[in-house]
Amino acid sequence: MRTPIIAGNWKMNKTIEETKEFIAALKDFSLENVDAVLCVPYTSLGILREQLNNKIKIGSQNIHWEENGAFTGEISPLMLKELGVEYAIIGHSERREMFGETDETVNRRVHAAFKHGITPIVCVGEKLEEREAGKTKDVVKEQTEKAIANLSSEQVKKLVVAYEPIWAIGTGKTSSAEDANEVIGYIRKVIANQYDSQVANEVRIQYGGSVKPENIRSFLSQPEIDGALVGGASLKPESFMALVEGA
Ligand code: PEP
C-alpha cells in the first residue's frame, strides 16, 4: 500500500514573519496514513525547522547537483540537509518554462537528491497545446524516462512523481479526476517498462493543478493517485490542514 503524500508548494511566497504566522495558526491536526510536506522558500526553511511540529516534513523547491562551487543563485544538497530538508521539488513547470530547466538537469538534480538522502518530487506534465494535439502521454513519457534515467530500483521505489498538467496550475482549472488517473496510470506503466512493475507499484504519483480542500477527495479516491502537490491552497494554514485531513 502506498501512503498518500500531500505537498504544499509555496513558490516565492511568505517572508519569515509570515511563515511564523502560518506555523502559529496550524492546529495539532492528526496525520494518520498520510505524509505532509511543506516546500517553502529557502529563507523560511530555518524557521520551519525550529518551530514546525515535526509531523510535517520540510521540503525545498529545487536542489543543485553539486555540493558547492561557482553556481550563483543555486542551492546545495548539503545546505538543504543542514536545514532538515527531506524532500525537494525538481523540474517544476515554472522552472522548466522560466529558468531553463531541462530533462537532463532534472535527472542530475534527482541523482544528487538521492545521494544526500533527500526524496525528489519530480514534476512532469503537458502544456495546453500539447494536450490539444493529443501528445499528453508522449510528453509525460519522455519527461519521466529522462528524469529517472540510471537510478537504482531501490531509489525509484522511494521516488515521488507529481503529474501536473501545466494548464491546470494556478488557473482554477483542473483535470478531471478520471483523466488524471489515466495519465498517472500511464506514468506508472512507463516506470514499469524502464524498471519493473514491482518497482513501479511502489512509486507515489501525485496529481497537481488547482487542488483545493473541496476537490481533493475526488482525486484521491482514484486508484492510481497517491496524493497532491498543491500551490495556492497550501498558503493558508486552514486550507493546508483541510487538504491533509481530506487525504
Ligand atoms: C503547483 O505549484 O505545483 C500547483 C499545482 O499550483 P496550484 O495548486 O496553485 O495550481
Boltz pocket constraint, residues with backbone or C-beta under 6 A from the ligand:
constraints:
  - pocket:
      binder: B
      contacts: [[A, 9], [A, 164], [A, 168], [A, 169], [A, 170], [A, 171], [A, 172], [A, 208], [A, 209], [A, 210], [A, 211], [A, 229], [A, 230], [A, 231], [A, 232], [A, 233]]
      max_distance: 6.0
